[in-house]
Amino acid sequence: MKVWIYEKGRPNERRFASEEEAQRWLEKHDPEGVAFAYEVME
């Protein structure tokens, strides 16, 4: 399972369940930002 994480300082950390969700949020809130994918071990 992957999660996407956007971090711009601790209080602004965001986690997303899908790449599409991350892209929608970034387009609206930080068009120049980046979310990184991480593998999560279950």
PDBQT receptor file of N, H, CA, C and O in Angstrom, charges set to zero:
ATOM      1  N   MET A   1       0.844  -1.169   0.000  1.00  0.00    +0.000 N 
ATOM      2  CA  MET A   1       0.000   0.000   0.000  1.00  0.00    +0.000 C 
ATOM      3  C   MET A   1       0.893   1.236   0.000  1.00  0.00    +0.000 C 
ATOM      4  O   MET A   1       1.910   1.268   0.693  1.00  0.00    +0.000 OA
ATOM      5  N   LYS A   2       0.520   2.244  -0.767  1.00  0.00    +0.000 N 
ATOM      6  H   LYS A   2      -0.307   2.217  -1.330  1.00  0.00    +0.000 HD
ATOM      7  CA  LYS A   2       1.263   3.496  -0.807  1.00  0.00    +0.000 C 
ATOM      8  C   LYS A   2       0.435   4.619  -0.200  1.00  0.00    +0.000 C 
ATOM      9  O   LYS A   2      -0.793   4.626  -0.288  1.00  0.00    +0.000 OA
ATOM     10  N   VAL A   3       1.128   5.561   0.413  1.00  0.00    +0.000 N 
ATOM     11  H   VAL A   3       2.126   5.555   0.484  1.00  0.00    +0.000 HD
ATOM     12  CA  VAL A   3       0.517   6.825   0.817  1.00  0.00    +0.000 C 
ATOM     13  C   VAL A   3       1.382   7.936   0.247  1.00  0.00    +0.000 C 
ATOM     14  O   VAL A   3       2.579   7.747   0.034  1.00  0.00    +0.000 OA
ATOM     15  N   TRP A   4       0.790   9.078   0.002  1.00  0.00    +0.000 N 
ATOM     16  H   TRP A   4      -0.183   9.232   0.175  1.00  0.00    +0.000 HD
ATOM     17  CA  TRP A   4       1.521  10.234  -0.488  1.00  0.00    +0.000 C 
ATOM     18  C   TRP A   4       1.554  11.264   0.627  1.00  0.00    +0.000 C 
ATOM     19  O   TRP A   4       0.537  11.541   1.262  1.00  0.00    +0.000 OA
ATOM     20  N   ILE A   5       2.732  11.829   0.860  1.00  0.00    +0.000 N 
ATOM     21  H   ILE A   5       3.558  11.604   0.344  1.00  0.00    +0.000 HD
ATOM     22  CA  ILE A   5       2.908  12.777   1.958  1.00  0.00    +0.000 C 
ATOM     23  C   ILE A   5       3.456  14.087   1.417  1.00  0.00    +0.000 C 
ATOM     24  O   ILE A   5       4.418  14.111   0.648  1.00  0.00    +0.000 OA
ATOM     25  N   TYR A   6       2.826  15.170   1.835  1.00  0.00    +0.000 N 
ATOM     26  H   TYR A   6       2.045  15.150   2.459  1.00  0.00    +0.000 HD
ATOM     27  CA  TYR A   6       3.263  16.520   1.529  1.00  0.00    +0.000 C 
ATOM     28  C   TYR A   6       3.683  17.120   2.860  1.00  0.00    +0.000 C 
ATOM     29  O   TYR A   6       2.921  17.070   3.825  1.00  0.00    +0.000 OA
ATOM     30  N   GLU A   7       4.861  17.676   2.930  1.00  0.00    +0.000 N 
ATOM     31  H   GLU A   7       5.481  17.717   2.146  1.00  0.00    +0.000 HD
ATOM     32  CA  GLU A   7       5.322  18.260   4.184  1.00  0.00    +0.000 C 
ATOM     33  C   GLU A   7       6.007  19.586   3.910  1.00  0.00    +0.000 C 
ATOM     34  O   GLU A   7       6.945  19.672   3.117  1.00  0.00    +0.000 OA
ATOM     35  N   LYS A   8       5.521  20.608   4.577  1.00  0.00    +0.000 N 
ATOM     36  H   LYS A   8       4.759  20.538   5.221  1.00  0.00    +0.000 HD
ATOM     37  CA  LYS A   8       6.116  21.943   4.498  1.00  0.00    +0.000 C 
ATOM     38  C   LYS A   8       6.130  22.465   5.926  1.00  0.00    +0.000 C 
ATOM     39  O   LYS A   8       5.430  23.419   6.266  1.00  0.00    +0.000 OA
ATOM     40  N   GLY A   9       6.943  21.819   6.751  1.00  0.00    +0.000 N 
ATOM     41  H   GLY A   9       7.512  21.045   6.474  1.00  0.00    +0.000 HD
ATOM     42  CA  GLY A   9       6.934  22.121   8.183  1.00  0.00    +0.000 C 
ATOM     43  C   GLY A   9       5.920  21.244   8.890  1.00  0.00    +0.000 C 
ATOM     44  O   GLY A   9       4.903  20.878   8.301  1.00  0.00    +0.000 OA
ATOM     45  N   ARG A  10       6.173  20.909  10.115  1.00  0.00    +0.000 N 
ATOM     46  H   ARG A  10       6.999  21.207  10.593  1.00  0.00    +0.000 HD
ATOM     47  CA  ARG A  10       5.331  19.974  10.872  1.00  0.00    +0.000 C 
ATOM     48  C   ARG A  10       3.837  20.296  10.867  1.00  0.00    +0.000 C 
ATOM     49  O   ARG A  10       3.039  19.397  10.600  1.00  0.00    +0.000 OA
ATOM     50  N   PRO A  11       3.421  21.522  11.147  1.00  0.00    +0.000 N 
ATOM     51  CA  PRO A  11       1.962  21.723  11.212  1.00  0.00    +0.000 C 
ATOM     52  C   PRO A  11       1.282  21.600   9.848  1.00  0.00    +0.000 C 
ATOM     53  O   PRO A  11       0.060  21.467   9.781  1.00  0.00    +0.000 OA
ATOM     54  N   ASN A  12       2.047  21.641   8.774  1.00  0.00    +0.000 N 
ATOM     55  H   ASN A  12       3.040  21.749   8.828  1.00  0.00    +0.000 HD
ATOM     56  CA  ASN A  12       1.453  21.598   7.440  1.00  0.00    +0.000 C 
ATOM     57  C   ASN A  12       1.569  20.241   6.764  1.00  0.00    +0.000 C 
ATOM     58  O   ASN A  12       1.349  20.145   5.556  1.00  0.00    +0.000 OA
ATOM     59  N   GLU A  13       1.904  19.201   7.494  1.00  0.00    +0.000 N 
ATOM     60  H   GLU A  13       2.083  19.279   8.475  1.00  0.00    +0.000 HD
ATOM     61  CA  GLU A  13       2.027  17.873   6.892  1.00  0.00    +0.000 C 
ATOM     62  C   GLU A  13       0.648  17.357   6.493  1.00  0.00    +0.000 C 
ATOM     63  O   GLU A  13      -0.318  17.479   7.245  1.00  0.00    +0.000 OA
ATOM     64  N   ARG A  14       0.576  16.784   5.310  1.00  0.00    +0.000 N 
ATOM     65  H   ARG A  14       1.361  16.685   4.698  1.00  0.00    +0.000 HD
ATOM     66  CA  ARG A  14      -0.663  16.199   4.811  1.00  0.00    +0.000 C 
ATOM     67  C   ARG A  14      -0.373  14.794   4.298  1.00  0.00    +0.000 C 
ATOM     68  O   ARG A  14       0.703  14.536   3.758  1.00  0.00    +0.000 OA
ATOM     69  N   ARG A  15      -1.313  13.903   4.464  1.00  0.00    +0.000 N 
ATOM     70  H   ARG A  15      -2.187  14.112   4.903  1.00  0.00    +0.000 HD
ATOM     71  CA  ARG A  15      -1.187  12.540   3.947  1.00  0.00    +0.000 C 
ATOM     72  C   ARG A  15      -2.390  12.257   3.063  1.00  0.00    +0.000 C 
ATOM     73  O   ARG A  15      -3.514  12.654   3.370  1.00  0.00    +0.000 OA
ATOM     74  N   PHE A  16      -2.133  11.562   1.957  1.00  0.00    +0.000 N 
ATOM     75  H   PHE A  16      -1.220  11.239   1.708  1.00  0.00    +0.000 HD
ATOM     76  CA  PHE A  16      -3.181  11.274   0.985  1.00  0.00    +0.000 C 
ATOM     77  C   PHE A  16      -3.195   9.793   0.672  1.00  0.00    +0.000 C 
ATOM     78  O   PHE A  16      -2.148   9.146   0.666  1.00  0.00    +0.000 OA
ATOM     79  N   ALA A  17      -4.375   9.253   0.413  1.00  0.00    +0.000 N 
ATOM     80  H   ALA A  17      -5.225   9.778   0.418  1.00  0.00    +0.000 HD
ATOM     81  CA  ALA A  17      -4.526   7.830   0.128  1.00  0.00    +0.000 C 
ATOM     82  C   ALA A  17      -4.221   7.485  -1.324  1.00  0.00    +0.000 C 
ATOM     83  O   ALA A  17      -3.970   6.324  -1.647  1.00  0.00    +0.000 OA
ATOM     84  N   SER A  18      -4.240   8.494  -2.207  1.00  0.00    +0.000 N 
ATOM     85  H   SER A  18      -4.443   9.437  -1.944  1.00  0.00    +0.000 HD
ATOM     86  CA  SER A  18      -3.973   8.220  -3.619  1.00  0.00    +0.000 C 
ATOM     87  C   SER A  18      -3.226   9.386  -4.249  1.00  0.00    +0.000 C 
ATOM     88  O   SER A  18      -3.240  10.505  -3.737  1.00  0.00    +0.000 OA
ATOM     89  N   GLU A  19      -2.580   9.100  -5.361  1.00  0.00    +0.000 N 
ATOM     90  H   GLU A  19      -2.569   8.191  -5.777  1.00  0.00    +0.000 HD
ATOM     91  CA  GLU A  19      -1.864  10.145  -6.086  1.00  0.00    +0.000 C 
ATOM     92  C   GLU A  19      -2.842  11.196  -6.605  1.00  0.00    +0.000 C 
ATOM     93  O   GLU A  19      -2.537  12.389  -6.588  1.00  0.00    +0.000 OA
ATOM     94  N   GLU A  20      -4.007  10.763  -7.063  1.00  0.00    +0.000 N 
ATOM     95  H   GLU A  20      -4.254   9.794  -7.077  1.00  0.00    +0.000 HD
ATOM     96  CA  GLU A  20      -5.004  11.696  -7.581  1.00  0.00    +0.000 C 
ATOM     97  C   GLU A  20      -5.471  12.665  -6.496  1.00  0.00    +0.000 C 
ATOM     98  O   GLU A  20      -5.629  13.858  -6.751  1.00  0.00    +0.000 OA
ATOM     99  N   GLU A  21      -5.690  12.155  -5.297  1.00  0.00    +0.000 N 
ATOM    100  H   GLU A  21      -5.562  11.185  -5.089  1.00  0.00    +0.000 HD
ATOM    101  CA  GLU A  21      -6.101  12.994  -4.171  1.00  0.00    +0.000 C 
ATOM    102  C   GLU A  21      -5.014  14.027  -3.856  1.00  0.00    +0.000 C 
ATOM    103  O   GLU A  21      -5.309  15.198  -3.618  1.00  0.00    +0.000 OA
ATOM    104  N   ALA A  22      -3.764  13.582  -3.858  1.00  0.00    +0.000 N 
ATOM    105  H   ALA A  22      -3.524  12.630  -4.052  1.00  0.00    +0.000 HD
ATOM    106  CA  ALA A  22      -2.645  14.494  -3.589  1.00  0.00    +0.000 C 
ATOM    107  C   ALA A  22      -2.571  15.573  -4.660  1.00  0.00    +0.000 C 
ATOM    108  O   ALA A  22      -2.378  16.747  -4.343  1.00  0.00    +0.000 OA
ATOM    109  N   GLN A  23      -2.723  15.187  -5.931  1.00  0.00    +0.000 N 
ATOM    110  H   GLN A  23      -2.880  14.234  -6.188  1.00  0.00    +0.000 HD
ATOM    111  CA  GLN A  23      -2.643  16.162  -7.016  1.00  0.00    +0.000 C 
ATOM    112  C   GLN A  23      -3.761  17.204  -6.926  1.00  0.00    +0.000 C 
ATOM    113  O   GLN A  23      -3.518  18.391  -7.141  1.00  0.00    +0.000 OA
ATOM    114  N   ARG A  24      -4.971  16.771  -6.612  1.00  0.00    +0.000 N 
ATOM    115  H   ARG A  24      -5.169  15.806  -6.438  1.00  0.00    +0.000 HD
ATOM    116  CA  ARG A  24      -6.093  17.730  -6.469  1.00  0.00    +0.000 C 
ATOM    117  C   ARG A  24      -5.803  18.737  -5.363  1.00  0.00    +0.000 C 
ATOM    118  O   ARG A  24      -6.025  19.936  -5.535  1.00  0.00    +0.000 OA
ATOM    119  N   TRP A  25      -5.302  18.246  -4.215  1.00  0.00    +0.000 N 
ATOM    120  H   TRP A  25      -5.121  17.272  -4.075  1.00  0.00    +0.000 HD
ATOM    121  CA  TRP A  25      -5.023  19.137  -3.096  1.00  0.00    +0.000 C 
ATOM    122  C   TRP A  25      -3.901  20.118  -3.463  1.00  0.00    +0.000 C 
ATOM    123  O   TRP A  25      -4.002  21.312  -3.182  1.00  0.00    +0.000 OA
ATOM    124  N   LEU A  26      -2.832  19.610  -4.090  1.00  0.00    +0.000 N 
ATOM    125  H   LEU A  26      -2.749  18.640  -4.318  1.00  0.00    +0.000 HD
ATOM    126  CA  LEU A  26      -1.708  20.459  -4.468  1.00  0.00    +0.000 C 
ATOM    127  C   LEU A  26      -2.132  21.529  -5.463  1.00  0.00    +0.000 C 
ATOM    128  O   LEU A  26      -1.715  22.680  -5.333  1.00  0.00    +0.000 OA
ATOM    129  N   GLU A  27      -2.950  21.184  -6.453  1.00  0.00    +0.000 N 
ATOM    130  H   GLU A  27      -3.289  20.250  -6.559  1.00  0.00    +0.000 HD
ATOM    131  CA  GLU A  27      -3.411  22.167  -7.430  1.00  0.00    +0.000 C 
ATOM    132  C   GLU A  27      -4.123  23.334  -6.757  1.00  0.00    +0.000 C 
ATOM    133  O   GLU A  27      -3.979  24.482  -7.177  1.00  0.00    +0.000 OA
ATOM    134  N   LYS A  28      -4.881  23.039  -5.726  1.00  0.00    +0.000 N 
ATOM    135  H   LYS A  28      -4.998  22.106  -5.385  1.00  0.00    +0.000 HD
ATOM    136  CA  LYS A  28      -5.657  24.066  -5.034  1.00  0.00    +0.000 C 
ATOM    137  C   LYS A  28      -4.832  24.841  -3.999  1.00  0.00    +0.000 C 
ATOM    138  O   LYS A  28      -4.979  26.058  -3.883  1.00  0.00    +0.000 OA
ATOM    139  N   HIS A  29      -3.966  24.150  -3.246  1.00  0.00    +0.000 N 
ATOM    140  H   HIS A  29      -3.847  23.162  -3.340  1.00  0.00    +0.000 HD
ATOM    141  CA  HIS A  29      -3.311  24.756  -2.088  1.00  0.00    +0.000 C 
ATOM    142  C   HIS A  29      -1.839  25.112  -2.277  1.00  0.00    +0.000 C 
ATOM    143  O   HIS A  29      -1.355  26.051  -1.645  1.00  0.00    +0.000 OA
ATOM    144  N   ASP A  30      -1.118  24.391  -3.125  1.00  0.00    +0.000 N 
ATOM    145  H   ASP A  30      -1.511  23.629  -3.639  1.00  0.00    +0.000 HD
ATOM    146  CA  ASP A  30       0.316  24.649  -3.317  1.00  0.00    +0.000 C 
ATOM    147  C   ASP A  30       0.740  24.107  -4.680  1.00  0.00    +0.000 C 
ATOM    148  O   ASP A  30       1.357  23.045  -4.761  1.00  0.00    +0.000 OA
ATOM    149  N   PRO A  31       0.408  24.837  -5.761  1.00  0.00    +0.000 N 
ATOM    150  CA  PRO A  31       0.683  24.340  -7.110  1.00  0.00    +0.000 C 
ATOM    151  C   PRO A  31       2.152  24.010  -7.374  1.00  0.00    +0.000 C 
ATOM    152  O   PRO A  31       2.444  23.207  -8.260  1.00  0.00    +0.000 OA
ATOM    153  N   GLU A  32       3.064  24.596  -6.642  1.00  0.00    +0.000 N 
ATOM    154  H   GLU A  32       2.827  25.248  -5.922  1.00  0.00    +0.000 HD
ATOM    155  CA  GLU A  32       4.487  24.316  -6.833  1.00  0.00    +0.000 C 
ATOM    156  C   GLU A  32       5.001  23.240  -5.879  1.00  0.00    +0.000 C 
ATOM    157  O   GLU A  32       6.176  22.877  -5.928  1.00  0.00    +0.000 OA
ATOM    158  N   GLY A  33       4.131  22.733  -5.018  1.00  0.00    +0.000 N 
ATOM    159  H   GLY A  33       3.177  23.028  -4.978  1.00  0.00    +0.000 HD
ATOM    160  CA  GLY A  33       4.521  21.720  -4.042  1.00  0.00    +0.000 C 
ATOM    161  C   GLY A  33       4.601  20.329  -4.649  1.00  0.00    +0.000 C 
ATOM    162  O   GLY A  33       4.210  20.103  -5.795  1.00  0.00    +0.000 OA
ATOM    163  N   VAL A  34       5.115  19.407  -3.853  1.00  0.00    +0.000 N 
ATOM    164  H   VAL A  34       5.433  19.591  -2.923  1.00  0.00    +0.000 HD
ATOM    165  CA  VAL A  34       5.296  18.021  -4.275  1.00  0.00    +0.000 C 
ATOM    166  C   VAL A  34       4.881  17.095  -3.134  1.00  0.00    +0.000 C 
ATOM    167  O   VAL A  34       5.157  17.371  -1.966  1.00  0.00    +0.000 OA
ATOM    168  N   ALA A  35       4.218  15.999  -3.485  1.00  0.00    +0.000 N 
ATOM    169  H   ALA A  35       3.994  15.775  -4.434  1.00  0.00    +0.000 HD
ATOM    170  CA  ALA A  35       3.916  14.944  -2.510  1.00  0.00    +0.000 C 
ATOM    171  C   ALA A  35       4.740  13.718  -2.895  1.00  0.00    +0.000 C 
ATOM    172  O   ALA A  35       4.824  13.363  -4.071  1.00  0.00    +0.000 OA
ATOM    173  N   PHE A  36       5.336  13.083  -1.914  1.00  0.00    +0.000 N 
ATOM    174  H   PHE A  36       5.267  13.370  -0.959  1.00  0.00    +0.000 HD
ATOM    175  CA  PHE A  36       6.175  11.912  -2.148  1.00  0.00    +0.000 C 
ATOM    176  C   PHE A  36       5.430  10.644  -1.781  1.00  0.00    +0.000 C 
ATOM    177  O   PHE A  36       4.703  10.616  -0.788  1.00  0.00    +0.000 OA
ATOM    178  N   ALA A  37       5.602   9.598  -2.569  1.00  0.00    +0.000 N 
ATOM    179  H   ALA A  37       6.192   9.620  -3.376  1.00  0.00    +0.000 HD
ATOM    180  CA  ALA A  37       4.968   8.307  -2.304  1.00  0.00    +0.000 C 
ATOM    181  C   ALA A  37       5.845   7.482  -1.369  1.00  0.00    +0.000 C 
ATOM    182  O   ALA A  37       7.065   7.433  -1.522  1.00  0.00    +0.000 OA
ATOM    183  N   TYR A  38       5.213   6.845  -0.412  1.00  0.00    +0.000 N 
ATOM    184  H   TYR A  38       4.222   6.885  -0.287  1.00  0.00    +0.000 HD
ATOM    185  CA  TYR A  38       5.900   5.948   0.522  1.00  0.00    +0.000 C 
ATOM    186  C   TYR A  38       5.154   4.638   0.575  1.00  0.00    +0.000 C 
ATOM    187  O   TYR A  38       3.923   4.613   0.574  1.00  0.00    +0.000 OA
ATOM    188  N   GLU A  39       5.903   3.541   0.620  1.00  0.00    +0.000 N 
ATOM    189  H   GLU A  39       6.903   3.562   0.621  1.00  0.00    +0.000 HD
ATOM    190  CA  GLU A  39       5.304   2.222   0.801  1.00  0.00    +0.000 C 
ATOM    191  C   GLU A  39       5.032   2.038   2.285  1.00  0.00    +0.000 C 
ATOM    192  O   GLU A  39       5.878   2.340   3.127  1.00  0.00    +0.000 OA
ATOM    193  N   VAL A  40       3.849   1.542   2.594  1.00  0.00    +0.000 N 
ATOM    194  H   VAL A  40       3.162   1.296   1.910  1.00  0.00    +0.000 HD
ATOM    195  CA  VAL A  40       3.459   1.295   3.977  1.00  0.00    +0.000 C 
ATOM    196  C   VAL A  40       3.328  -0.220   4.148  1.00  0.00    +0.000 C 
ATOM    197  O   VAL A  40       2.625  -0.887   3.389  1.00  0.00    +0.000 OA
ATOM    198  N   MET A  41       4.015  -0.740   5.150  1.00  0.00    +0.000 N 
ATOM    199  H   MET A  41       4.587  -0.198   5.766  1.00  0.00    +0.000 HD
ATOM    200  CA  MET A  41       3.944  -2.177   5.429  1.00  0.00    +0.000 C 
ATOM    201  C   MET A  41       2.708  -2.438   6.280  1.00  0.00    +0.000 C 
ATOM    202  O   MET A  41       2.492  -1.762   7.286  1.00  0.00    +0.000 OA
ATOM    203  N   GLU A  42       1.907  -3.404   5.887  1.00  0.00    +0.000 N 
ATOM    204  H   GLU A  42       2.083  -3.953   5.070  1.00  0.00    +0.000 HD
ATOM    205  CA  GLU A  42       0.706  -3.737   6.652  1.00  0.00    +0.000 C 
ATOM    206  C   GLU A  42       0.933  -4.946   7.491  1.00  0.00    +0.000 C 
ATOM    207  O   GLU A  42       0.031  -5.380   8.207  1.00  0.00    +0.000 OA
TER     208      GLU A  42
